[in-house]
Amino acid sequence: MSKYKLEYIWLDGYQPVPNLRGKTKILDQAPGSVEDCPQWGFDGSSTEQADGSDSDCMLKPVALYEDAARENGYLVMCEVMLPNGDPHPSNYRSTILDDPDAWFGLEQEYFMMQNGRALGWPEDGYPSPQGPYYTSVGYNNVGSIAREIVDEHLELCHAAGINHEGINAEVAKGQWEFQVFAKGSKACADDMWIARYLLMRLCESYEVTIDWRCKPYLGDWNGSGMHCNFSTKYMREVGGKAYFEALMEAFERNKDEHIAAYGPDNHLRLTGLHETQSIDKFSWGIADRGASIRVPHSFVNNDYKGYLEDRRPNSQGDPYQICSRVLKTISEVPTS
């Protein structure tokens, strides 16, 4: 009789950013949908989510993916719940407004590290200044195993059903990016967390670690972001200059709340240099990669309809908190 391996994945309670956790459940039947995945429990006292005297936490399956790295394997993204059925305080997914017509695209940048150094960096000192590395090719620029890893990760994501939209080497040596897009207010964040899990698990076999920090190297090296592209049905179909200006006023009004939700140590990255706006300022600009919000030419040319890009979220940010904050601010702006 075949056995089916379901890796239940959740976020722990560590601060300022959670860690991925996972454990395997064996079933006799393949799940046809997430509804076929039973709720499960875990010891929250080992994950900063409960006290040892009352340690039970519950895993509520919310998204199901195929796991191409395992025979009869599946990945089950879960929310953490209290035993009474309420969301756990660490469960930021539950704070996202339900909107099936909200679309998100997240651009995940990161460094690959081995023996404490970014891939391709010398054991001592620094590589040549950045300039030739972005979208580059060749051993001197990307090293020996980085492209193998990112290509294999792409295949694992596609096999899982994740809409992984692209890869590129980034501006700093050893830095890479992948992009995920999904429709629905929570789907892209679910997919991004699973994509992160797949990348980290894949790198175990290469003895490589992923550094999600937004500025692992200070100085004249680009930091890592997770630019958030977003739209709602109203933005895509109605829009208009007046609505756009009101939306930007709301984003500026909530500037501090956005920064608080966009990942730790962002002051190291949002300096006004390296394609960023300063952390204490808010700005928007057409095709401006140094602004807080980049407005595509297509948005303006289409009577201010389409999507916008928030360039402030950083690579270590929690996608659930990022999407939650964006939609909360949008909800403050009247649509009639």
C-alpha positions in Angstrom: 0.0 0.0 0.0 1.3 3.4 -0.9 2.0 5.9 1.8 1.8 9.7 1.3 4.2 12.1 3.0 2.7 15.5 3.9 5.1 18.1 5.2 3.2 20.4 7.4 4.9 23.8 7.4 4.3 26.8 9.6 5.9 29.9 11.1 7.2 30.0 14.6 7.0 32.8 17.1 10.5 34.1 16.9 11.0 37.9 16.6 11.6 40.1 14.8 10.9 37.6 12.0 9.6 34.1 12.2 11.4 30.9 11.1 9.9 28.2 9.0 9.1 24.9 10.8 8.0 21.6 9.4 7.2 18.0 10.3 5.9 15.1 8.2 2.5 13.4 8.5 1.9 10.1 6.9 -1.5 9.3 5.3 -2.8 6.3 3.5 -4.6 8.3 0.8 -3.4 11.2 -1.3 -5.0 14.5 -0.5 -7.1 15.8 -3.4 -7.4 19.3 -1.8 -6.3 21.1 1.3 -9.7 20.1 2.9 -8.4 16.5 2.9 -5.5 17.5 5.2 -6.4 17.0 8.8 -5.6 19.5 11.5 -2.5 18.6 13.5 -0.7 19.8 16.7 2.8 20.6 17.8 4.7 21.6 20.9 4.5 25.4 21.0 6.9 25.6 23.9 9.7 24.7 21.5 8.9 27.4 19.0 8.3 30.5 21.2 4.5 30.0 20.8 3.5 28.6 24.1 4.6 27.9 27.7 5.6 24.4 28.7 2.8 24.2 31.2 0.2 24.6 28.4 2.1 23.9 25.2 -0.4 22.6 22.6 -0.7 24.6 19.4 -2.7 23.6 16.4 -1.9 23.6 12.7 -4.7 24.5 10.3 -3.9 23.6 6.7 -4.5 26.5 4.3 -2.7 25.6 1.1 -1.6 22.4 -0.5 1.4 21.8 -2.9 3.0 18.9 -4.6 6.5 18.1 -3.4 8.6 16.9 -6.4 11.6 16.2 -4.2 9.7 13.3 -2.4 7.9 10.3 -3.7 4.2 10.7 -3.0 5.1 14.0 -1.3 3.1 17.1 -0.5 3.7 20.4 1.2 1.0 21.8 3.5 1.1 25.4 4.4 -0.5 25.9 7.8 -1.8 28.7 10.1 -1.0 28.4 13.8 -4.1 28.3 15.9 -4.8 28.2 19.6 -6.6 25.1 21.0 -9.9 27.0 21.2 -9.7 27.7 17.4 -8.7 31.3 17.6 -5.6 32.5 15.6 -2.4 32.4 17.5 -0.9 35.9 18.2 2.0 35.0 15.9 -0.5 34.2 13.0 -0.2 37.3 10.8 -1.9 35.5 7.9 -5.2 35.8 9.8 -4.8 39.7 9.7 -4.9 39.9 5.9 -8.2 41.3 4.6 -10.0 38.7 2.5 -10.1 40.0 -1.1 -10.1 37.4 -3.9 -9.5 40.3 -6.4 -6.3 41.5 -4.8 -3.2 40.6 -6.8 0.3 40.5 -5.4 3.7 40.0 -6.9 6.7 39.7 -4.6 10.3 40.0 -5.7 12.5 38.0 -3.3 16.2 39.0 -3.2 18.7 37.0 -1.1 22.4 36.1 -0.8 23.7 32.5 -1.1 26.4 31.8 1.5 29.0 29.1 2.1 31.5 29.0 4.9 30.4 32.4 6.1 30.9 34.2 2.8 28.7 35.0 -0.2 29.2 32.6 -3.1 32.0 33.8 -5.3 33.5 36.1 -2.7 37.2 35.6 -1.8 38.1 34.2 1.6 39.6 37.5 2.6 38.5 41.0 1.5 36.0 41.7 -1.2 35.3 40.9 -4.8 35.5 43.5 -7.6 33.0 46.4 -7.2 29.4 45.8 -8.3 28.5 46.6 -11.8 29.1 43.4 -13.9 27.1 41.1 -11.7 23.4 42.1 -12.4 21.8 39.6 -14.9 25.4 38.3 -15.6 26.8 35.1 -17.0 30.1 33.4 -16.5 32.1 31.8 -13.7 33.8 35.0 -12.6 30.4 36.6 -12.1 28.2 33.9 -10.7 30.5 31.1 -9.5 30.1 27.3 -10.0 26.8 26.2 -8.2 24.6 29.2 -7.9 22.9 28.9 -11.3 22.4 25.1 -10.7 20.6 25.9 -7.4 18.3 28.6 -8.8 17.4 26.6 -11.8 16.6 23.5 -9.6 14.6 25.7 -7.3 12.6 27.0 -10.3 11.6 23.5 -11.3 10.6 22.6 -7.7 8.4 25.7 -7.5 6.7 25.0 -10.8 6.1 21.3 -9.8 4.5 22.6 -6.6 2.1 24.8 -8.6 3.8 28.1 -7.5 3.7 30.8 -10.2 7.4 31.4 -10.0 7.8 34.1 -12.7 11.5 34.5 -13.1 15.1 34.5 -11.9 18.0 36.9 -12.2 21.5 37.4 -10.7 21.4 40.7 -8.7 23.5 43.7 -8.4 25.9 42.4 -5.7 28.0 39.3 -6.3 26.4 36.2 -4.7 23.0 38.0 -4.7 20.0 36.6 -6.6 16.3 37.2 -7.0 13.1 35.3 -7.9 9.6 36.5 -8.4 6.2 35.0 -7.4 2.8 36.3 -8.5 -0.7 35.1 -7.4 -4.3 36.3 -7.4 -6.0 36.6 -4.0 -5.0 38.5 -0.9 -3.3 35.6 0.8 -2.2 33.3 -2.0 1.1 35.1 -3.0 2.3 35.2 0.6 1.5 31.5 1.0 3.4 30.7 -2.2 6.4 32.9 -1.2 6.8 31.1 2.2 6.7 27.7 0.4 9.1 29.0 -2.2 11.5 30.0 0.6 11.1 26.6 2.3 11.9 24.8 -1.0 15.0 27.0 -1.5 16.3 26.5 2.0 15.7 22.7 1.9 17.3 22.4 -1.5 20.5 24.2 -0.3 21.0 21.7 2.5 22.4 19.2 -0.1 24.8 21.9 -1.4 26.0 22.9 2.0 24.8 26.4 1.2 22.7 28.7 3.4 20.4 31.5 2.4 20.9 34.8 3.9 17.6 36.7 3.9 19.0 39.7 5.7 18.5 43.0 4.0 22.1 44.2 4.3 24.5 41.4 5.1 27.4 43.6 3.7 27.6 47.2 4.6 29.2 49.7 2.4 28.8 50.1 -1.4 26.8 46.9 -1.9 23.2 46.8 -2.8 20.9 45.5 0.0 18.3 42.9 -0.5 14.6 43.8 -0.9 11.3 42.2 -1.5 9.5 44.7 -3.7 5.8 44.3 -3.4 3.7 44.8 -6.6 0.0 45.2 -5.8 -3.3 46.0 -7.3 -7.0 45.6 -6.4 -9.9 45.3 -8.8 -10.7 49.0 -8.3 -7.1 50.0 -9.1 -7.2 47.9 -12.3 -10.6 48.8 -13.6 -11.5 52.2 -12.3 -8.4 54.0 -10.9 -8.1 57.6 -11.9 -5.6 60.3 -10.9 -7.7 61.5 -8.0 -7.9 58.1 -6.5 -4.2 57.5 -7.0 -3.3 60.8 -5.2 -5.6 59.8 -2.3 -4.0 56.4 -2.2 -0.5 58.0 -2.0 -1.7 60.3 0.8 -2.8 57.2 2.7 0.5 55.5 2.2 2.4 58.6 3.4 0.1 58.9 6.4 0.8 55.3 7.3 4.6 55.5 6.5 5.7 54.4 10.0 3.2 51.5 10.1 4.5 50.2 6.8 8.1 50.4 7.8 7.3 48.5 11.0 5.7 45.7 8.9 8.4 45.6 6.2 11.2 43.7 7.9 14.0 44.3 10.4 17.1 46.5 10.0 15.6 48.4 7.1 17.5 51.5 8.2 20.6 49.8 6.9 19.1 49.4 3.5 16.7 52.4 3.1 19.4 55.0 3.0 18.5 57.0 -0.1 21.3 55.1 -2.0 21.4 51.9 -4.0 18.0 52.4 -5.5 16.2 53.2 -2.3 14.4 56.1 -0.6 15.5 57.1 2.9 13.6 55.3 5.6 12.3 58.5 7.1 10.8 59.8 3.9 7.9 58.8 1.6 7.9 59.5 -2.1 6.4 58.2 -5.3 7.7 58.7 -8.8 7.1 57.5 -12.4 9.6 54.7 -13.1 11.7 56.0 -10.1 13.6 53.2 -8.4 14.7 55.6 -5.8 11.2 56.3 -4.6 9.1 54.6 -2.0 6.5 53.7 -4.6 7.5 53.2 -8.2 4.7 54.1 -10.6 4.9 52.3 -13.9 4.6 54.3 -17.1 1.8 51.9 -18.1 -0.2 52.9 -15.0 -0.1 56.6 -15.9 -0.7 56.0 -19.6 -3.8 53.9 -18.7 -5.5 56.7 -16.9 -3.9 55.8 -13.6 -5.1 52.2 -13.7 -3.1 49.0 -13.0 -0.5 48.1 -10.4 2.0 49.9 -8.2 5.3 48.8 -6.7 6.2 49.4 -3.1 10.0 49.2 -3.0 10.4 49.5 0.8 9.7 45.9 2.0 13.0 44.1 2.6 14.2 40.6 1.9 13.7 39.3 5.4 10.2 40.7 5.8 7.2 38.4 6.5 5.0 38.3 3.3 1.9 38.0 5.5 2.7 41.2 7.4 3.6 43.0 4.2 0.4 42.1 2.3 -1.7 42.8 5.4 -0.3 46.3 5.8 -0.7 47.2 2.1 -4.4 46.1 2.0 -5.1 47.9 5.3 -3.9 51.2 3.9 -5.8 50.7 0.6 -9.0 50.0 2.6 -8.8 53.5 4.1 -9.3 55.2 0.7 -12.9 55.6 -0.4 -13.7 54.2 -3.8 -16.8 56.3 -4.4 
